[in-house]
Amino acid sequence: MMNTIELNPDTTIDLYSTAHNLIVHQGENAIEMLCAEAEALRQNEQSEEDLFACIELMRVVNELIDMETAGPIH
């Protein structure tokens, strides 16, 4: 499982880059992996910052998947 602290991006570009890399490496499992990570952070009462970073990353991964599904915009 991925360490959420490593997924705490500092800028929007980093967030989208991290989300893209996660999709490339995890494929369809990216969302499930992030959901499991978020649930583990909730249950273990880890840092709220880590939890929010994981949730934000999950949002961006979903956004990128939706964009890919919709097809080219030009």
Secondary structure, DSSP 8 states (H G I E B T S, - for coil): ---GGGG--SSHHHHHHHHHHHHHHHTTHHHHHHHHHHHHHHHTT--HHHHHHHHHHHHHHHHHHHHHHH----
